[in-house]
Amino acid sequence: MIFYKTTDEDCILQGAFSKSSYSGVPVFFNANGVIEAVSDYLIFKAIKDTDQITSVTTYADQLQTFLRFIDEKGKGLSWQNVSDGLLVEFRDSKITSGNKDSYVAGVLRTVFDFYLWAERNKVIRHHVAIYDNDKEYAISAEKTKTSWKWPHIPSSTSKAKPTPTNDDLELLHAVTIEESDVVGMRDSLIFTIYERSARRMEALQIKVSDVPDWDEIEEYQAENKLFYVEVTGKRKIDRDLEFLPETMELIREYIENERSDAVSAAKKRNKFYKEPDELFLASTTGKPLNKQYISRRLSGLMKKAGVSGTGHRVRAKGLTDIVAAFDGFDDRGQPKSAQDVLIRAAEKAGHSNPQSLRHYLALSRSEGLAAKMNNIELLRDLDVKVQTRKRQLKEIDKASELFDAITNDKNVEEELLKYLQNYLLYE
């Protein structure tokens, strides 16, 4: 069986002149122990490579798919004796199984990159055709402008993943609030925190104790100050999420209403229930949400709103805003260096590789988003409040005839029955 484990903070990598601690680096194993070549390649990717893929675990997942295919073939096969024929067989089997060409192409690009690295670093010798001669090699290679590629990768059109616009997000928050009076505010706030560039695991780390009280919120509003909540991101790197006082106002309102209702209901169902400190809770159990649930929930809401992509793409919008906030012009009136902007934005966003944000810089400059981030969030907070109040007013409007009947002591039972029927119908 082929599998990998990621390192923790106790992992120390020895360089030529220094030692460094690295967590989150995938290490591959088989029945005989560590697969050193594949693990060394991933260490190289994690530390020295400047590729734009955000996480090295993406490479690990792709290599695991291929290595397991080899392992299942048996017959003395190993990664060292792979040839074009086996790569083609892998390609065709994956496509026949229903995988998209784009997915198979992505896996094969990573597999070939591993073999290219192995050849260049003399882990294997004369196995990949990167030499200027007429000899035949086990794995073909075709020269590109900057490097090499495997010539038999399936044709696929690489489409940029959709990043929601401000209009998309305005619609998304409106639909989310309208969707449920039980968890509408909670889900809208999770979207808002995604917009602050938080990952799922970072959003779920926020505690009730991180949220200020009303007096402190008003104080920050008066002084035009931001709130900061520290979270631990990838590679166990601590970073701060920024929140406007208006956003904290919404979170405090959620705590005292939707979240409080969830806690009260959980206590009634289970006398041993203990309220967690985590901010976001399930309405039915009162337990903290998990990553899988919020991914499904937010993706479903985006589909309902007709906004392309998944909840993770909302974070992409937040990353664009962060890059935009650091972009602009220097003291001489010249555009800031892309590299300088990316380095500062990567530190803010908790990215170890600044180049992974290059796409967001291009998007930011094409849309002219610099310096708009806080204004957009203020408008979004106001829109969430408007949508919430609309829903509350709608509920009051439904009950107007019942209120009249109670006031006049006339047909109360009849109007109560009609109200309950309408309530159940709309729920």
VOPAGU-2260 file (C-alpha; in pm, 1 decimal, decimal comma):
REM VOPAGU-2260
SITE   aa  ch    i         X         Y         Z
SITE  MET   A    0       0,0       0,0       0,0
SITE  ILE   A    1     128,0     344,5     -93,7
SITE  PHE   A    2      47,5     634,6     137,4
SITE  TYR   A    3     195,3     954,1     275,0
SITE  LYS   A    4     206,8    1137,0     605,8
SITE  THR   A    5     283,8    1503,7     657,6
SITE  THR   A    6     554,9    1620,1     895,2
SITE  ASP   A    7     486,2    1812,3    1215,0
SITE  GLU   A    8     679,8    2103,4    1368,2
SITE  ASP   A    9     939,4    1861,2    1509,4
SITE  CYS   A   10    1063,5    1787,7    1156,1
SITE  ILE   A   11    1409,7    1944,2    1113,7
SITE  LEU   A   12    1563,1    1968,5     766,3
SITE  GLN   A   13    1940,5    2000,1     746,9
SITE  GLY   A   14    2064,5    2244,8     484,3
SITE  ALA   A   15    2422,4    2321,3     383,1
SITE  PHE   A   16    2465,0    2583,1     652,6
SITE  SER   A   17    2152,4    2574,7     867,6
SITE  LYS   A   18    1871,5    2367,7    1011,1
SITE  SER   A   19    1508,2    2461,7     959,3
SITE  SER   A   20    1181,4    2333,5    1102,6
SITE  TYR   A   21     921,1    2235,0     843,2
SITE  SER   A   22     573,6    2102,5     907,0
SITE  GLY   A   23     320,4    1986,1     649,4
SITE  VAL   A   24     575,6    1825,7     414,9
SITE  PRO   A   25     441,8    1495,9     268,5
SITE  VAL   A   26     659,9    1187,0     319,8
SITE  PHE   A   27     573,2     874,3     118,1
SITE  PHE   A   28     577,5     515,6     245,9
SITE  ASN   A   29     531,1     166,2     107,6
SITE  ALA   A   30     568,8    -178,8     260,0
SITE  ASN   A   31     946,9    -132,6     271,3
SITE  GLY   A   32     944,3     203,8     444,0
SITE  VAL   A   33    1005,7     556,7     315,8
SITE  ILE   A   34    1005,8     612,5     -60,2
SITE  GLU   A   35    1303,4     845,5     -49,9
SITE  ALA   A   36    1306,0     983,1    -405,7
SITE  VAL   A   37     940,9    1088,6    -402,6
SITE  SER   A   38     974,4    1234,9     -52,9
SITE  ASP   A   39    1288,7    1428,3    -151,0
SITE  TYR   A   40    1106,7    1569,1    -453,9
SITE  LEU   A   41     822,8    1693,6    -232,0
SITE  ILE   A   42    1070,9    1847,1      12,5
SITE  PHE   A   43    1221,6    2032,1    -283,7
SITE  LYS   A   44     873,5    2147,9    -389,1
SITE  ALA   A   45     785,7    2259,2     -37,2
SITE  ILE   A   46    1104,2    2455,9      25,8
SITE  LYS   A   47    1275,7    2571,2    -291,5
SITE  ASP   A   48    1033,9    2559,4    -580,7
SITE  THR   A   49     842,3    2876,2    -679,8
SITE  ASP   A   50     552,7    2705,0    -853,5
SITE  GLN   A   51     213,8    2870,8    -827,7
SITE  ILE   A   52      28,0    2573,4    -675,5
SITE  THR   A   53     -64,5    2681,7    -326,1
SITE  SER   A   54      -6,1    2356,4    -138,4
SITE  VAL   A   55     251,2    2085,0    -190,2
SITE  THR   A   56     -10,8    1833,5     -77,2
SITE  THR   A   57    -168,5    1880,6    -421,4
SITE  TYR   A   58     146,2    1727,0    -571,3
SITE  ALA   A   59     138,5    1451,9    -310,4
SITE  ASP   A   60    -221,8    1359,7    -389,5
SITE  GLN   A   61    -144,5    1343,8    -762,0
SITE  LEU   A   62     168,8    1133,3    -713,6
SITE  GLN   A   63     -17,5     902,3    -476,2
SITE  THR   A   64    -278,4     836,2    -747,9
SITE  PHE   A   65      -5,9     736,3    -993,0
SITE  LEU   A   66     206,7     535,1    -749,1
SITE  ARG   A   67     -95,3     333,7    -636,0
SITE  PHE   A   68    -169,8     256,5   -1001,6
SITE  ILE   A   69     182,9     115,8   -1037,4
SITE  ASP   A   70     150,9     -74,6    -711,6
SITE  GLU   A   71    -174,7    -237,3    -822,6
SITE  LYS   A   72     -15,8    -347,6   -1149,4
SITE  GLY   A   73     239,8    -560,9    -959,0
SITE  LYS   A   74     474,9    -772,8   -1168,3
SITE  GLY   A   75     787,5    -615,8   -1025,6
SITE  LEU   A   76     697,2    -266,6   -1137,6
SITE  SER   A   77     833,8      29,2    -946,4
SITE  TRP   A   78     858,9     401,1   -1011,6
SITE  GLN   A   79    1218,6     353,2   -1137,4
SITE  ASN   A   80    1120,6     143,8   -1441,0
SITE  VAL   A   81     817,7     338,4   -1563,3
SITE  SER   A   82     805,6     400,1   -1938,2
SITE  ASP   A   83     588,1     583,7   -2190,3
SITE  GLY   A   84     376,9     271,4   -2230,1
SITE  LEU   A   85     279,1     263,6   -1863,4
SITE  LEU   A   86     211,7     637,6   -1857,2
SITE  VAL   A   87     -19,2     599,5   -2158,3
SITE  GLU   A   88    -193,3     305,4   -1989,2
SITE  PHE   A   89    -244,0     514,9   -1676,9
SITE  ARG   A   90    -376,0     804,9   -1886,1
SITE  ASP   A   91    -624,6     588,5   -2077,3
SITE  SER   A   92    -748,1     400,6   -1769,8
SITE  LYS   A   93    -824,9     723,1   -1585,3
SITE  ILE   A   94   -1009,3     876,7   -1880,3
SITE  THR   A   95   -1204,8     554,4   -1937,8
SITE  SER   A   96   -1302,2     555,9   -1569,6
SITE  GLY   A   97   -1476,6     890,3   -1621,8
SITE  ASN   A   98   -1208,3    1132,7   -1502,3
SITE  LYS   A   99   -1196,8    1464,0   -1685,9
SITE  ASP   A  100    -912,8    1523,5   -1931,4
SITE  SER   A  101    -809,9    1831,2   -1732,2
SITE  TYR   A  102    -771,4    1623,6   -1413,5
SITE  VAL   A  103    -568,3    1350,4   -1587,2
SITE  ALA   A  104    -351,5    1613,2   -1755,7
SITE  GLY   A  105    -279,9    1775,1   -1419,2
SITE  VAL   A  106    -172,6    1444,1   -1262,3
SITE  LEU   A  107      51,7    1358,0   -1557,3
SITE  ARG   A  108     217,3    1700,1   -1553,1
SITE  THR   A  109     312,9    1643,2   -1189,4
SITE  VAL   A  110     428,6    1286,5   -1255,9
SITE  PHE   A  111     647,2    1401,2   -1545,0
SITE  ASP   A  112     783,3    1690,0   -1336,4
SITE  PHE   A  113     889,0    1436,9   -1073,3
SITE  TYR   A  114    1074,3    1227,1   -1334,2
SITE  LEU   A  115    1231,9    1540,1   -1480,9
SITE  TRP   A  116    1355,2    1637,5   -1133,4
SITE  ALA   A  117    1484,2    1283,4   -1072,7
SITE  GLU   A  118    1674,5    1283,2   -1402,8
SITE  ARG   A  119    1828,2    1624,3   -1347,8
SITE  ASN   A  120    1935,0    1533,4    -993,4
SITE  LYS   A  121    2081,7    1197,6   -1102,2
SITE  VAL   A  122    1833,7     997,7    -894,5
SITE  ILE   A  123    1772,2     807,9   -1219,0
SITE  ARG   A  124    2010,6     815,4   -1514,3
SITE  HIS   A  125    1934,9     828,8   -1888,0
SITE  HIS   A  126    1569,1     753,5   -1832,5
SITE  VAL   A  127    1403,7    1077,8   -1954,1
SITE  ALA   A  128    1474,7    1213,3   -2302,7
SITE  ILE   A  129    1616,0    1553,2   -2211,0
SITE  TYR   A  130    1946,8    1496,4   -2394,9
SITE  ASP   A  131    2044,1    1628,6   -2735,3
SITE  ASN   A  132    2097,9    1296,4   -2913,8
SITE  ASP   A  133    1906,9    1034,7   -3112,2
SITE  LYS   A  134    1901,1     766,3   -2844,5
SITE  GLU   A  135    1572,8     616,9   -2724,0
SITE  TYR   A  136    1470,1     673,4   -2365,0
SITE  ALA   A  137    1202,6     514,3   -2148,7
SITE  ILE   A  138    1013,5     842,8   -2101,9
SITE  SER   A  139     977,3    1089,2   -2389,5
SITE  ALA   A  140    1027,9    1461,8   -2342,4
SITE  GLU   A  141     945,5    1759,4   -2560,3
SITE  LYS   A  142    1127,3    2090,1   -2532,4
SITE  THR   A  143     922,3    2397,7   -2439,7
SITE  LYS   A  144    1026,0    2762,2   -2416,0
SITE  THR   A  145    1122,6    2728,7   -2051,2
SITE  SER   A  146    1156,6    2357,0   -1973,9
SITE  TRP   A  147    1028,3    2016,4   -2088,4
SITE  LYS   A  148     691,8    1840,8   -2109,4
SITE  TRP   A  149     564,8    1489,9   -2168,7
SITE  PRO   A  150     428,7    1493,6   -2527,6
SITE  HIS   A  151     136,4    1255,8   -2468,2
SITE  ILE   A  152     -61,0    1450,4   -2207,1
SITE  PRO   A  153    -432,2    1461,7   -2301,3
SITE  SER   A  154    -549,8    1781,7   -2461,0
SITE  SER   A  155    -738,5    1998,0   -2211,8
SITE  THR   A  156    -839,0    2359,5   -2198,5
SITE  SER   A  157    -725,4    2502,4   -1869,3
SITE  LYS   A  158    -994,8    2742,0   -1752,9
SITE  ALA   A  159    -934,8    2987,3   -1473,5
SITE  LYS   A  160   -1145,9    2907,3   -1172,0
SITE  PRO   A  161   -1425,4    3162,5   -1130,2
SITE  THR   A  162   -1375,8    3433,6    -869,9
SITE  PRO   A  163   -1701,8    3592,2    -749,2
SITE  THR   A  164   -1754,8    3960,5    -820,3
SITE  ASN   A  165   -1889,8    4212,5    -571,4
SITE  ASP   A  166   -2232,7    4180,4    -732,8
SITE  ASP   A  167   -2211,9    3800,4    -696,5
SITE  LEU   A  168   -2133,5    3831,3    -327,6
SITE  GLU   A  169   -2410,9    4082,7    -266,9
SITE  LEU   A  170   -2659,2    3838,0    -420,1
SITE  LEU   A  171   -2503,8    3548,1    -228,5
SITE  HIS   A  172   -2546,0    3717,4     109,6
SITE  ALA   A  173   -2906,1    3811,3      27,1
SITE  VAL   A  174   -2995,1    3452,7     -67,9
SITE  THR   A  175   -2812,3    3315,2     237,9
SITE  ILE   A  176   -3001,1    3538,7     481,8
SITE  GLU   A  177   -3331,2    3460,6     312,3
SITE  GLU   A  178   -3262,4    3085,9     307,1
SITE  SER   A  179   -3302,1    3031,3     681,8
SITE  ASP   A  180   -3398,2    3232,4     988,8
SITE  VAL   A  181   -3223,2    2966,2    1197,0
SITE  VAL   A  182   -2874,0    2972,4    1041,9
SITE  GLY   A  183   -2892,9    3248,0     777,8
SITE  MET   A  184   -2686,1    3495,1     978,6
SITE  ARG   A  185   -2432,5    3226,2    1071,5
SITE  ASP   A  186   -2377,7    3120,7     709,9
SITE  SER   A  187   -2357,0    3480,5     589,2
SITE  LEU   A  188   -2088,7    3549,9     850,8
SITE  ILE   A  189   -1886,7    3247,7     738,2
SITE  PHE   A  190   -1895,2    3386,4     384,3
SITE  THR   A  191   -1781,5    3722,7     523,0
SITE  ILE   A  192   -1489,2    3560,9     704,9
SITE  TYR   A  193   -1395,4    3376,7     383,8
SITE  GLU   A  194   -1389,0    3720,9     220,9
SITE  ARG   A  195   -1127,6    3819,8     478,1
SITE  SER   A  196    -913,2    3542,4     315,4
SITE  ALA   A  197    -970,0    3288,2     594,0
SITE  ARG   A  198    -942,6    2918,0     514,3
SITE  ARG   A  199   -1203,9    2676,5     647,7
SITE  MET   A  200    -984,7    2561,3     933,9
SITE  GLU   A  201    -908,0    2923,8    1023,6
SITE  ALA   A  202   -1273,9    3031,1    1025,6
SITE  LEU   A  203   -1358,7    2741,1    1255,2
SITE  GLN   A  204   -1088,2    2842,8    1503,3
SITE  ILE   A  205   -1262,6    3168,5    1596,2
SITE  LYS   A  206   -1394,3    3158,6    1951,6
SITE  VAL   A  207   -1671,0    3349,9    2127,4
SITE  SER   A  208   -1397,2    3486,4    2352,1
SITE  ASP   A  209   -1237,6    3649,1    2044,0
SITE  VAL   A  210   -1547,4    3864,8    1991,4
SITE  PRO   A  211   -1560,4    4200,1    2176,4
SITE  ASP   A  212   -1860,5    4322,5    2374,4
SITE  TRP   A  213   -2089,7    4603,1    2258,0
SITE  ASP   A  214   -1900,4    4875,8    2444,2
SITE  GLU   A  215   -1568,7    4782,3    2286,1
SITE  ILE   A  216   -1726,8    4760,2    1941,2
SITE  GLU   A  217   -1868,7    5111,5    1980,2
SITE  GLU   A  218   -1529,8    5237,0    2099,0
SITE  TYR   A  219   -1356,0    5092,8    1791,3
SITE  GLN   A  220   -1624,5    5240,2    1564,4
SITE  ALA   A  221   -1568,4    5584,9    1714,4
SITE  GLU   A  222   -1191,3    5555,2    1671,4
SITE  ASN   A  223   -1213,2    5392,2    1325,8
SITE  LYS   A  224    -997,1    5098,1    1439,5
SITE  LEU   A  225    -981,1    4739,9    1318,9
SITE  PHE   A  226   -1017,8    4426,2    1530,3
SITE  TYR   A  227    -763,8    4144,7    1492,2
SITE  VAL   A  228    -824,4    3776,0    1559,0
SITE  GLU   A  229    -521,0    3546,4    1562,4
SITE  VAL   A  230    -556,7    3208,4    1391,5
SITE  THR   A  231    -315,5    2930,7    1301,4
SITE  GLY   A  232    -290,6    2861,9     929,7
SITE  LYS   A  233    -101,2    2617,5     712,4
SITE  ARG   A  234     236,3    2500,2     836,9
SITE  LYS   A  235     113,7    2611,6    1182,0
SITE  ILE   A  236     194,0    2973,5    1100,8
SITE  ASP   A  237       4,4    3225,3    1314,0
SITE  ARG   A  238    -155,7    3521,7    1139,6
SITE  ASP   A  239    -420,1    3785,6    1208,6
SITE  LEU   A  240    -759,9    3814,8    1043,5
SITE  GLU   A  241    -881,2    4175,1    1022,2
SITE  PHE   A  242   -1239,7    4272,6    1102,6
SITE  LEU   A  243   -1419,0    4603,0    1080,3
SITE  PRO   A  244   -1621,3    4700,9    1391,0
SITE  GLU   A  245   -1934,7    4668,1    1176,9
SITE  THR   A  246   -1849,8    4304,1    1108,4
SITE  MET   A  247   -1792,0    4239,2    1477,9
SITE  GLU   A  248   -2130,9    4398,6    1541,0
SITE  LEU   A  249   -2291,8    4134,7    1317,9
SITE  ILE   A  250   -2097,6    3855,9    1489,8
SITE  ARG   A  251   -2204,4    3979,8    1834,3
SITE  GLU   A  252   -2566,6    3986,7    1712,9
SITE  TYR   A  253   -2530,8    3626,5    1590,1
SITE  ILE   A  254   -2392,4    3518,6    1930,1
SITE  GLU   A  255   -2684,6    3669,7    2117,7
SITE  ASN   A  256   -2953,3    3538,3    1880,7
SITE  GLU   A  257   -2901,0    3242,1    1644,2
SITE  ARG   A  258   -2614,1    3092,6    1842,5
SITE  SER   A  259   -2790,3    3146,1    2175,6
SITE  ASP   A  260   -3099,5    2968,7    2037,9
SITE  ALA   A  261   -2885,6    2672,0    1926,2
SITE  VAL   A  262   -2725,0    2647,0    2272,0
SITE  SER   A  263   -3062,5    2666,8    2451,3
SITE  ALA   A  264   -3210,2    2395,9    2227,8
SITE  ALA   A  265   -2908,0    2169,2    2287,1
SITE  LYS   A  266   -2937,6    2211,6    2664,9
SITE  LYS   A  267   -3304,1    2111,4    2652,8
SITE  ARG   A  268   -3223,2    1795,8    2457,3
SITE  ASN   A  269   -2920,6    1696,1    2661,3
SITE  LYS   A  270   -2878,3    1789,4    3027,6
SITE  PHE   A  271   -2505,9    1704,0    3002,5
SITE  TYR   A  272   -2448,7    1941,8    2711,6
SITE  LYS   A  273   -2166,0    2188,3    2764,2
SITE  GLU   A  274   -2151,3    2499,9    2549,5
SITE  PRO   A  275   -1835,3    2505,9    2333,2
SITE  ASP   A  276   -1624,1    2819,0    2296,8
SITE  GLU   A  277   -1616,5    2784,0    1916,7
SITE  LEU   A  278   -1811,4    3060,2    1744,1
SITE  PHE   A  279   -1998,5    2867,0    1476,1
SITE  LEU   A  280   -2234,5    2592,4    1596,8
SITE  ALA   A  281   -2478,7    2350,7    1435,4
SITE  SER   A  282   -2836,4    2461,3    1502,5
SITE  THR   A  283   -2958,1    2106,0    1572,2
SITE  THR   A  284   -2682,6    1976,1    1803,5
SITE  GLY   A  285   -2511,0    2287,5    1937,7
SITE  LYS   A  286   -2176,7    2131,4    1843,4
SITE  PRO   A  287   -1897,2    2313,0    1653,4
SITE  LEU   A  288   -1920,5    2293,2    1274,8
SITE  ASN   A  289   -1665,0    2086,8    1083,7
SITE  LYS   A  290   -1486,2    2160,1     755,3
SITE  GLN   A  291   -1680,8    1906,6     552,1
SITE  TYR   A  292   -2017,0    2045,8     663,4
SITE  ILE   A  293   -1943,3    2409,3     585,4
SITE  SER   A  294   -1799,2    2315,7     244,9
SITE  ARG   A  295   -2120,9    2135,1     152,7
SITE  ARG   A  296   -2338,5    2405,1     304,9
SITE  LEU   A  297   -2168,4    2700,9     138,1
SITE  SER   A  298   -2140,5    2527,4    -199,2
SITE  GLY   A  299   -2513,5    2454,5    -185,3
SITE  LEU   A  300   -2591,5    2819,1    -108,4
SITE  MET   A  301   -2371,7    2938,0    -395,2
SITE  LYS   A  302   -2552,4    2702,3    -631,9
SITE  LYS   A  303   -2888,1    2831,2    -508,9
SITE  ALA   A  304   -2773,1    3190,1    -565,6
SITE  GLY   A  305   -2645,1    3104,2    -913,4
SITE  VAL   A  306   -2287,4    3205,4    -823,7
SITE  SER   A  307   -2021,6    2989,6    -991,1
SITE  GLY   A  308   -1762,2    2799,9    -790,5
SITE  THR   A  309   -1742,7    2679,9    -432,3
SITE  GLY   A  310   -1703,9    2847,7     -95,1
SITE  HIS   A  311   -1327,6    2836,7    -141,6
SITE  ARG   A  312   -1362,1    3074,3    -437,5
SITE  VAL   A  313   -1506,2    3336,9    -201,9
SITE  ARG   A  314   -1168,6    3322,1     -29,4
SITE  ALA   A  315   -1010,3    3387,6    -370,0
SITE  LYS   A  316   -1201,3    3716,1    -377,1
SITE  GLY   A  317   -1057,2    3796,4     -35,9
SITE  LEU   A  318    -706,1    3722,0    -160,6
SITE  THR   A  319    -762,7    3955,4    -454,8
SITE  ASP   A  320    -864,2    4230,1    -211,5
SITE  ILE   A  321    -556,6    4172,6       5,5
SITE  VAL   A  322    -325,3    4195,2    -294,7
SITE  ALA   A  323    -510,4    4507,8    -408,0
SITE  ALA   A  324    -460,9    4668,5     -67,2
SITE  PHE   A  325     -81,9    4640,1    -103,0
SITE  ASP   A  326     -78,1    4744,2    -468,8
SITE  GLY   A  327     -53,5    5098,0    -600,8
SITE  PHE   A  328     221,8    5345,4    -683,8
SITE  ASP   A  329     554,4    5428,8    -518,9
SITE  ASP   A  330     686,9    5773,0    -420,5
SITE  ARG   A  331     796,1    5837,3    -781,1
SITE  GLY   A  332     449,8    5767,5    -916,4
SITE  GLN   A  333     557,9    5435,6   -1066,2
SITE  PRO   A  334     357,3    5111,3   -1022,0
SITE  LYS   A  335     489,7    4912,8    -726,6
SITE  SER   A  336     706,5    4611,4    -804,8
SITE  ALA   A  337     491,8    4300,6    -846,6
SITE  GLN   A  338     736,6    4101,5    -635,5
SITE  ASP   A  339     719,7    4351,7    -348,2
SITE  VAL   A  340     339,3    4351,7    -357,5
SITE  LEU   A  341     323,8    3971,4    -365,2
SITE  ILE   A  342     568,9    3927,2     -75,7
SITE  ARG   A  343     372,5    4162,6     150,5
SITE  ALA   A  344      36,3    4016,5      47,7
SITE  ALA   A  345     158,5    3658,1      99,0
SITE  GLU   A  346     269,4    3739,4     453,5
SITE  LYS   A  347     -70,0    3894,3     526,4
SITE  ALA   A  348    -263,8    3604,8     372,3
SITE  GLY   A  349     -57,3    3331,6     538,4
SITE  HIS   A  350      90,2    3201,4     210,3
SITE  SER   A  351     442,0    3061,4     214,3
SITE  ASN   A  352     482,2    3109,4    -162,0
SITE  PRO   A  353     426,7    3468,8    -286,3
SITE  GLN   A  354     407,8    3349,1    -646,6
SITE  SER   A  355      85,6    3163,4    -566,1
SITE  LEU   A  356     -83,6    3506,0    -547,7
SITE  ARG   A  357      32,9    3628,2    -889,0
SITE  HIS   A  358    -303,5    3547,6   -1049,9
SITE  TYR   A  359    -479,4    3762,0    -789,7
SITE  LEU   A  360    -246,8    4054,2    -860,2
SITE  ALA   A  361    -332,4    4034,1   -1229,5
SITE  LEU   A  362    -702,4    4019,5   -1144,6
SITE  SER   A  363    -671,0    4311,8    -903,6
SITE  ARG   A  364    -493,7    4532,6   -1156,9
SITE  SER   A  365    -739,0    4445,7   -1431,8
SITE  GLU   A  366   -1036,4    4540,5   -1213,1
SITE  GLY   A  367    -880,6    4841,3   -1036,8
SITE  LEU   A  368    -961,5    4710,1    -689,6
SITE  ALA   A  369    -681,4    4874,3    -492,6
SITE  ALA   A  370    -784,9    5057,0    -174,8
SITE  LYS   A  371   -1151,6    4947,2    -202,8
SITE  MET   A  372   -1143,4    4654,2      38,5
SITE  ASN   A  373   -1282,0    4820,2     352,5
SITE  ASN   A  374   -1550,5    5014,0     166,3
SITE  ILE   A  375   -1675,0    4692,8       6,0
SITE  GLU   A  376   -1693,7    4516,6     341,8
SITE  LEU   A  377   -1882,9    4807,8     497,1
SITE  LEU   A  378   -2140,1    4791,8     218,3
SITE  ARG   A  379   -2165,7    4414,9     259,2
SITE  ASP   A  380   -2227,1    4445,7     634,4
SITE  LEU   A  381   -2498,4    4703,7     569,2
SITE  ASP   A  382   -2657,7    4477,9     307,9
SITE  VAL   A  383   -2662,8    4184,1     552,5
SITE  LYS   A  384   -2840,1    4403,7     807,6
SITE  VAL   A  385   -3093,9    4515,4     547,1
SITE  GLN   A  386   -3165,5    4157,0     441,9
SITE  THR   A  387   -3207,4    4049,1     804,8
SITE  ARG   A  388   -3447,5    4332,8     880,4
SITE  LYS   A  389   -3646,5    4257,2     563,1
SITE  ARG   A  390   -3696,7    3901,6     679,8
SITE  GLN   A  391   -3805,2    4015,2    1025,1
SITE  LEU   A  392   -4052,8    4262,3     874,8
SITE  LYS   A  393   -4192,7    3992,7     647,5
SITE  GLU   A  394   -4264,7    3774,7     951,1
SITE  ILE   A  395   -4442,6    4065,4    1123,4
SITE  ASP   A  396   -4646,0    4133,7     809,3
SITE  LYS   A  397   -4762,5    3771,3     799,0
SITE  ALA   A  398   -4900,5    3810,2    1151,8
SITE  SER   A  399   -5081,8    4144,2    1099,8
SITE  GLU   A  400   -5428,7    3988,0    1061,5
SITE  LEU   A  401   -5370,2    3774,6    1372,1
SITE  PHE   A  402   -5271,8    4085,5    1570,1
SITE  ASP   A  403   -5591,2    4262,1    1455,1
SITE  ALA   A  404   -5804,9    3964,5    1561,0
SITE  ILE   A  405   -5641,0    3954,2    1905,2
SITE  THR   A  406   -5681,9    4330,5    1948,6
SITE  ASN   A  407   -6052,5    4318,2    1855,6
SITE  ASP   A  408   -6112,5    3980,8    2022,1
SITE  LYS   A  409   -6272,7    3856,2    1701,5
SITE  ASN   A  410   -6212,0    3528,1    1512,7
SITE  VAL   A  411   -5890,3    3472,5    1707,9
SITE  GLU   A  412   -5886,6    3093,2    1669,5
SITE  GLU   A  413   -5958,7    3117,2    1296,7
SITE  GLU   A  414   -5682,9    3373,2    1235,0
SITE  LEU   A  415   -5437,7    3176,8    1453,0
SITE  LEU   A  416   -5501,5    2863,4    1246,9
SITE  LYS   A  417   -5450,9    3058,4     921,5
SITE  TYR   A  418   -5124,2    3206,7    1053,3
SITE  LEU   A  419   -4988,3    2865,6    1156,3
SITE  GLN   A  420   -5081,0    2717,8     817,5
SITE  ASN   A  421   -4902,0    3000,3     636,0
SITE  TYR   A  422   -4600,5    2969,6     866,5
SITE  LEU   A  423   -4564,5    2597,4     796,5
SITE  LEU   A  424   -4615,1    2656,8     423,4
SITE  TYR   A  425   -4332,9    2912,9     403,4
SITE  GLU   A  426   -4097,5    2712,8     623,4
